């Protein structure tokens, strides 16, 4: 999480905006545009990003993979504590897989493989 410290040393959380979320998922959005897919940012309060994949994403068999890419991209941002797909586009086992991948990456950061 990003924190700002004022002159009294009181931490203040800097939230991510909907515009920043959409900018971060830009490469995925370009592909979605070709298939009439839409990412709707519902809320970003307290670093909890709530999204919905709409339009061409509804009923598409590739939606879970798209959600996984978005989840991975957003979870790497300091201002994002969680990413929630309100329509269940990201199955729990995929969320767990990405969380484990990110934990492994953090553990192995700086290693040459």
C-alpha positions in Angstrom: 0.0 0.0 0.0 1.1 3.5 -0.6 1.3 5.7 2.4 1.8 9.4 2.8 3.2 10.8 6.0 2.3 14.3 7.0 4.2 16.5 9.4 2.5 14.8 12.4 3.6 11.4 11.2 0.0 10.2 10.8 -0.2 7.6 8.0 -2.8 8.4 5.3 -3.7 5.8 2.7 -3.7 7.0 -0.9 -6.4 5.1 -2.8 -6.3 4.1 -6.4 -8.7 5.7 -8.7 -10.9 4.1 -11.4 -8.9 5.8 -14.0 -5.6 4.3 -12.7 -7.2 0.9 -12.6 -8.3 1.2 -16.3 -4.8 2.5 -17.2 -3.1 -0.4 -15.6 -5.2 -3.0 -17.4 -4.8 -1.1 -20.7 -3.1 -4.0 -22.7 -6.0 -6.3 -21.7 -8.6 -3.6 -22.6 -7.2 -3.4 -26.1 -8.0 -7.1 -26.6 -11.4 -6.7 -25.0 -12.2 -3.8 -27.3 -11.8 -6.2 -30.3 -14.4 -8.5 -28.8 -16.8 -5.8 -27.4 -15.6 -6.6 -23.8 -15.9 -4.0 -21.1 -14.2 -3.6 -17.8 -16.5 -1.8 -15.3 -14.8 -0.4 -12.2 -17.5 -0.4 -9.5 -15.5 0.7 -6.5 -11.9 1.3 -5.4 -12.5 2.2 -1.7 -9.7 1.3 0.7 -7.7 -0.3 -2.0 -10.3 -3.0 -2.7 -11.0 -2.8 -6.4 -14.4 -4.1 -7.4 -14.7 -5.0 -11.1 -17.2 -6.4 -13.5 -16.4 -7.8 -16.9 -19.3 -6.9 -19.1 -20.4 -6.8 -22.8 -18.7 -9.5 -24.9 -17.2 -11.0 -21.7 -20.5 -12.2 -20.5 -20.7 -15.9 -21.3 -17.3 -16.0 -23.0 -15.1 -19.0 -22.1 -12.0 -16.8 -22.0 -13.4 -14.6 -19.2 -11.7 -16.4 -16.3 -8.3 -16.1 -18.1 -8.9 -12.4 -18.7 -9.9 -11.9 -15.1 -6.7 -13.7 -14.0 -4.6 -11.4 -16.1 -6.3 -8.3 -14.6 -6.1 -9.7 -11.1 -2.3 -10.3 -11.5 -1.7 -6.8 -12.9 -3.6 -5.0 -10.3 -2.4 -7.0 -7.3 1.2 -5.9 -8.1 0.2 -2.2 -7.3 0.9 -1.0 -3.8 -2.4 0.8 -3.7 -4.4 -2.3 -4.3 -5.1 -4.7 -1.4 -7.7 -6.9 -3.1 -9.4 -7.3 -6.5 -13.0 -8.5 -6.4 -14.9 -9.6 -9.5 -18.5 -9.1 -8.6 -19.9 -11.6 -11.1 -17.5 -14.4 -10.1 -15.4 -14.1 -13.2 -12.3 -15.3 -11.3 -12.7 -18.7 -9.8 -11.2 -19.2 -6.3 -8.6 -21.8 -7.6 -7.3 -19.3 -10.1 -7.1 -16.5 -7.4 -5.1 -19.0 -5.2 -2.8 -19.9 -8.1 -1.9 -16.2 -8.7 -1.5 -15.4 -5.0 1.0 -18.4 -4.7 2.8 -17.3 -7.9 3.2 -13.8 -6.5 4.4 -15.1 -3.2 7.0 -17.3 -5.0 8.1 -14.3 -7.1 8.5 -12.2 -4.0 10.5 -14.9 -2.3 12.8 -15.4 -5.4 13.1 -11.7 -6.2 16.7 -11.0 -7.2 17.6 -14.6 -7.9 19.1 -15.5 -11.2 17.4 -18.6 -12.5 
